[in-house]
Amino acid sequence: MREHNGIKDLKVSLIDCPNCGSTKVETRKLKDRFQYGSGSKAVELEALVPFHKCADCGFEFTDAEAEDTRHEAICRHLGMMPPIEVVGVRQRYGMTRAAFAEKSRIGEASLARWETGQLIQNAANDNYLYLLCFADNIDRLNARYAFGAFPDKQTAAVQPPRFRTLESTEISDRQNEAHNFLDPWCRRASQPCT
C-alpha cells in the first residue's frame, strides 16, 4: 500500500474488469463527494471510496464496497450505527441473527436489513441497539424473560400490574370530581354538561 497526498493506492489482482475481463485492475481509494437528500435539505458528504481502473482497456468503475462505504458515511451523518456496528453488537455476544432477534425482540428480517445496509434503522431502534452494546442490558433482558421468551401466567404473577384498578366506590367519586371540574367550564361555554 502506498500513500500520496492522503490518497492510498492499492494493487489488487483479484478483481476482473467488467468491460474486457482483464485481471490487471488497479484500485485506489479516493475521496468521493456525493449528495445526500434532496432540495434545500440536501447535504454533500464525503467518503474514502475504492475506485478501480483496468490497465488494459482504461475502464474505471466502483463496486459494492464503494456503495457500502457511502452508506456508512450516510449513517454517520445521521448519527446512526452503520451496518458493521449493528453486526458487531450481535457478534459481541456470539449470537446468531435468529438468537439475537429472539432475545431483543427485534424482527429478524429488520435486523437482516440493518446488517446488510438495505435499510437504516430508525432513531429509537438505533438507541436500543446502542444500549444492547452493554452486557448488563443483555443481562436485564435475560432476567426479564427468565421463564421463557414471552411472558406467561408464571411471569405475570411476578410482575406488578401495569395499571391500578379502582373499586366501585372510587369510580363514582372520580366521576363526581370530573363533573365538578368540568361544570364551570361548561357554564362558560354555554353548553350543557353531561
N, C-alpha and C positions, 0 to 999 in steps of 0.2 A: 504494500500500500504506500503510495506517495501522496504528499500534500503540497499543493501550490496555492498560495494566497487564500488559505481557508477552504480550498476545494480539494476533495480527496479523489484520487484516481485509483481504480482497481482494474486488474486484468482478470477477466473471467472467461473460461472456455467452455463452461457448462451450458451456455445459452446459445441456441441456434437462431440465426437471423430468420425472421418470418418472411422476408422478401426473397432471399436467394438460398437459404438453408445452410449457409456457411457457419462454421463454428468459430470464426475469427471475429468475435464480438468483444468490444471494449466497453467497460462500464465505468461511468464517472458519476459521482454524487455531486449534484449541483443544487444551488438554492433555487427553488421553484416558487414563484409568487403566483398565487391564484386567488380568485374572488370567491367569497362565500356569502351567500344570501343574495337578496335582490333589492332593487330600488334604493331608497335612502338608508336602508339598514345594511346594505352590503359592506363588507369589510375585505381588505386584502390580507391574506395570510401567507405565511412563508414556511416551507418545509425543505429539508435536505433530501432530495429525491434521486434515486438511481436512474440515469439515462444511459441507454445502450446505443452503440453505433457499430455497424458492420464495417470491418476493414476492407472487405471485398467489394461491396456494392454501395457503401456510404449511407445505407438506410439507417435512420435514427428512430428509436422507439422507447417506450416505457412499458412496464408490465404491472402485474398485480401488486408487487412490492411498493411501487410508486403510489398506487391508489391507497394502500394500507398506510403509508407514510402521510399522505394528505389527510386521510380520515383521522389519524392520530392528532394531527395539527388542529383539525376542527374540534375534536373532543377537548383538547387542551384549551382552545379558545373559549369553548362553552363552559369550562370548569368541570368537565365530566371525566370519569375514568375511561381511558382508551381500552380497546378490546384486550390487549395484552395484560393490562392490570385486572380486568374482570376475570380473565382466565387465572391469573395469579392468586386471586382471593380464594378460588375454589381449590387450586392446586396446593395452596399453603396447608390445607387440611388433608391432602391426599384423597380427595373425594372425586368420584365420577360426576359427570354432569347430572345424572339422574339422582344420585345420592344427595348432592348439594341442593338440587331443586326440591327434593322432598324435605330436607332439613330446613331450608329457608322459606319454603312455600312460594318461591318464585317459579313461574311456569317454565318447564324445561325448554319449550320452544322459544320463549322470550330470552332465556339465558343463552341459548344457542345463537340467536340473532345478535345479542350484545357481544358475545365472544368472537363471532366471526366478522363483526363490523357491518352486518346488514342493516342494523338499526342502532341508534344511540339511545340508551336508557333515559327515562325522564329524571328530573332532579330528585324526586322522592326515592326512587329505586337506586339512584346513584349514592344518595346518603345512606341508604340501607346497606348497600354493598360496602361502603366505606366502614360502617360500624361492624360489619362482619369480618373486617380485617383484624379485629381484636379478638383473641382467643376467648376472653372472658364473655364476650357476647355470644359466641357459639356455645359456650358452657351454659349460658342462660337459656338458650333455645333447647339444649339437651334436657335441662331441668324442667322446663315448661312442658315438654312432651315426653316426660319420663315414662308415662304409661302407654305410649303409642304415638303414632304420627298425628292423630287427630283426637281432640278432647272427647271423652265419652262420659258416661254417668259417674265413673270412678273419679276422674279428674275434676268433674264439675262439683263433686261433693267437697273437694279440697279448696277450690277457688271460691271466693266470696261472690254473691250475686252482683250482677252489673248495675242493677237499679234497685232502689229501695221501694218496697210496696207500701201502700197506705191502707190503714184499717178503714172500715166503712164510716166510722165517726169522723175520721180525719178527712175523708173525701168531702163530706158535706161542709166541714169547717173551711176547707180550702176553696170550695165553690163560693161560700159566703164572702170570704176575703176577696176573691176575684171580683164578685159582683159589686162590693163596696168600693173597690179600687176603680172599677170601670164606670160606676154610676155618675160621678161628677163629670167625667169626660163625655159621657153620652148626653147629659143635660146641656153641656156647652155646644155640642154639635147638633142639638135639637133633633136627636134621633132616639127612638125608644130603645132601652136596653132589654136584652133578652136573657 
